[in-house]
Amino acid sequence: MDKKLVLFVILLLVGVWVVVEFLQGPTPTPPEFPAFLVRGPWAAARHEEVVISFQVDTPQEGTLLYWPEGSDEPVEVSFSAEAGQPVHLALEGLPPGREYRYQLVFSDGLKTPSGRFVTPPAEFTPFTFLVYGDTRTFPERHRLVTDRMAAEEAAFVIHTGDLVNSPINRDWDAFFSSGRRLFSSTLFYPVIGNHERNSLTYYRLFELPGAGGKQGEQWWAFYWGDVLFVGLDSNTHIWAWTGCGRRRTGCGRPSPNRPGLRLCSSTTPCSALTPTMVGTKGWPRSGTPCSWSWEWRRFSPATCTPMSTWCGTGCIT
């Protein structure tokens, strides 16, 4: 057979295969999360409980499963979710310093990938946490950064404010959708920014370790071992006298019954458009939202080091 004819037949068959594949489109893959699950899940530790939160756009019933890492015997918590209303499921009596997995299973058989959280330890042990902020625009960039952050399996992440451009459903849906892998892989603590406009939606969405202000969550604090983390709303002028306001440092004295480390940060979020940011292991790169990661080991409680970055101001004492 003529070589040119053989080559023509081969090329013709390849062309037909390409056209068929193009017409059929890519092989569909099942979504990681049910379509009606528009926000979440995410977790936060408050007081002596961990709260799993999510929101659906159609009424749903189902079960939350959670179990210690390495166990195959989950605990079940039933739920009934209304459309458009955040659901908060409190898990109590969890031992400190333990890693857990969890999963939402809905009555129609759909379920989420397993999420992860770590309960706050009673005593200090080395840990890693993540800090980032100003995610109000460019959800695809937000997804790029948060997917990378999720791989760190940090103890928790703090968001320094301006989660959304405006506290409307479209912006909230984009925020939760683009950050879903991160939010389901660790505890999440946001600080309210000026773009949230002190909206009730923010307070209804997040169950935080409240300390005061609007809805008891405008500013918050929690201990991780003997490290105290404080989140403040720096848009409130009453912080002028505290030393923890915007572009200030100094956090006062440690609690006498919980001496040790203290981190106090206010809402001065970094810009998603800032061209040069310093991040963990060389990321994120130019033009993406910034993020920092600290690994805590040993510090002197007698020192106070100002921390002034694009993502906020604060101090460690």
N, C-alpha and C positions, 0 to 999 in steps of 0.2 A: 504494500500500500504506500502511496506517495506520502512522504514525510510532511509536506505542506498540508495535505488533507487531514492527516492525523492531528497536527497542531491546530487546524481550524476547528475540528470536532471538539477537541479538548477545551479550547477557548469558548466555543459555543455553549458547552455544558456548564462551564464555570459561570458564564454570563447568565444562563437560565437560573442557576442556583442563587446567584446574587440577587436577581430580580425577585425570585420567590421569597427569599429571606427578607428583602426590603418590604414587600407587600404584606408579609405576615407580621412584621415588626419584631421587636425583641421578645424572647420568651418571658411571659409574665412570671413574676416572683411574688409570693404572698407578702403582704406588708408586715413589718415588724410589730406594729401596733394596730389595733382595730381602728377603723376609720372614724367611728363615733367617739373615740377617746381623743378629744381635741387638746387637752392639757394634762400633762403628767404621764406617769406618776413621779412624785418627788417626795423627799423625806426631810424632816427636821427634828432635832431633839430639843425638847423644852421641859424644864423642870426634871421630873424623873420618868419621862415617857418619850417615845418616838412616835411622830405623827406621819402617816402616809397620806398624801393628798393627790387628788386628781379631779378632772371634770369631763363630763360627757355632753354631747349635744342631743341625745335622745334618752329617754328613761331606760335605765339598766339595773339589773340585779346580778349579784354574783358573790364571789368569795375572795377575800384576801388571804393568801397563804404566806406564811413566813417561817423561817427555820434557821437555826445556827449553822454557820458554815461547817460543812462536813457531816451534817445530820441529814437523814432521809425521812424524818418524821415531822412534817409541817404542822403548825398550828393554824386553825381556820377561823376567820372572822367574816361573817356574812355582812353584806351591805345592800342598800337600795339607793340608787343615785337618781336624782331628778335632773332633767335637762337644764343646762346652763347654770347649775349651782355647784360650787366646789364641795367635794366630799373630803372630810378629814377623819381618818381612822386612827385612834390613839392606841398604841401598844404599850401596856404597862408591865411593870415587874421584870424588865429585862436586866440581866446582870451587866455591870459596867465592863467596858473594854472588850466587848465581844463583837465579832463580825457576823452579820446576818444577811440572808438572801430573802427576797420576797417576790410575789407574783400576783397579778390580778387575773382571776379566771371568771369570765362572764357566763351567764346562764345559757347563752347560745353556743358555748364551747370555745369561743374566741378567748385568747389570753395574751398577756404581754410577755416579753422576754423577762427573765429574772433580773430584778434590781438588787441593789446592795446598799447597806449602811453599816456603820460602826457605832456602837454606843459609847458615850463619853467615858473615859477611864476614871477611876477613883483617885489614882495616883499618877504622877508624871511618868510617861514613857515616851521615847522618841516618836514623833509623828510628822506627817506632811500635810499641809493644807494649801489650797489654791486661792488666789485673789484675782479678780478681774472686774471689768465694769464698762459702762457706757455702751450698751449693746442696742441702743434705740433704733439704729438703722442697719441696713445691709445684713439681712438674716442669713444669707449664704456664707458670709464671712463669719458670722456668729457660729454657724454650724461647723465650719472648718476648724475653728479654734476649740470649741467645746468637744468635738469628737476627739481631738488630740488630748485635751485635758482629761477626758474620761479614761484614757488609757493609763493615767497615773495611779488610779485607785487610791486617791487621797482620802484622808479622814473626813474632810469637809471642804466646801468651797464658800467663799464670801464674795458677794456681788456688791460693788461699791456704789450702786445707784444708777439711775437712768436706764432701767431695764427696757423700757419702751419709749417711743417718741411721744406718744399720747396714750392715756389710759382708756383706749377703745378696744373693742373685741378683736378687730382685725390685727392690731399691733400685739395684743397679748397672745393671740393664737400663733402668730409668726414667731414670737419669742420662745414659747414653749415647744413648738414644733422643731425649731432649729437647734435648741439646746437639749433635746430629749435624752440623748445618750448620757450626757453629763449628769443631768438632774436625777436620773434613775440609778446612778452609780455611786452616789455619795450623799451626805447631808448637805442641804442648801440653805444658806443664810443671806438674804438680800438686805441691803440698806436702802431706804427710800430716797429717791433723788428728786430734783425739781421737775423732771419730766413726768413723774408719776402724779404730780399736782395734788398730792395728799388725798388721792382718790380712795373712796371706800373699797373699790375693787381690789386694790393692793392689800388692804387689811383683811378682806374676805378670802383672798387667795392663800395667804401665807400664815401658817401657825408658827409664831416665833417665840423665843424665850423672853416674853415681854417684861419690860421694866417700867414703862410709863409712856406718857403722851397719848395721842389719839388711839383709841381702841386698845390701849395698853401695849402697843407694839411699835410706836413711832421711834423709840429707841429701845435697845435690848442689850442683854449681857448673858454670857454663859461661861462656865469653866470647862476647860479641857485638861483634866488632871489639875495641876496647880497654876495653869495659865488662864488668865481672865481675858475674854474678848468682849469688847464693848462696841456696839454699832450706834451711831448718832445721826440724827437728821440735822445736818449743818445749815439747812435752809431756815431753821428756827433761830431767831435772834437771841433767845434766852441763853445760848451757850457762850455768849461773849465773855462771861466772867469765869468760865470753867477752865480755860487753858486747853480745851479739846476742840475748839471751834476750827473753822476753816483756816488753813495756813498757820496753825499754832501747834505747839507741842506741850507736853506736860500733862500727866493724867492724875495728879493728886497722889494720895498715899494708898498703898495696897490695903486690902481688908485685913484687919488685925487677926481674924480667925482663919483667913485663907491667904497667908503670905505667899509670895512667889512672883510669877511673871504676870504682866498685864499688858495687853495690847488695846489701844483705844484708837479708833479710826473714824473719820467723818466723811461725809459725802462730798468728795471732790473728784468726780469720775474722770477717767482718761478718755481721750477721743478716739473713736474708731478710725479717724482719718489721719491721726498723727503718724508721720512717715517713719519715724525711728523709735522703736520700743525695745526694751531689754526684757527678755523672757527666759524661761527655763530651757536649758539645752538648745539655745539659739532660736527658739520660737516664741511667739509668733513673729512672722516677718513683716516687712513694710506693708502698710495699708490694711492691716487686720487689727481687730480689737486686741488690746494688750492684756497680759496675764502674768502674774508672778506666782512663784511657789517657794515656800519656806519649809525647811526641814528643821524641826526643833530638837535640840539635844541638851546642851548644858549652858545655862546663863547665870550670871550673878544677879540675884534679886536686888542688890544694892545699887545697880547702875540704871541709868535712864538714857536711852539712845533715841534721839529724834528720828522718825521715819518720814521722809518727805519725798513722795513720788508723784508721778502723773495721776495715780489712782487714789490719792488721798493724803491726809496728814495724820500723824498720830505718834505714839511713843510706846516703847517697851520698857517697863520698869520691873 
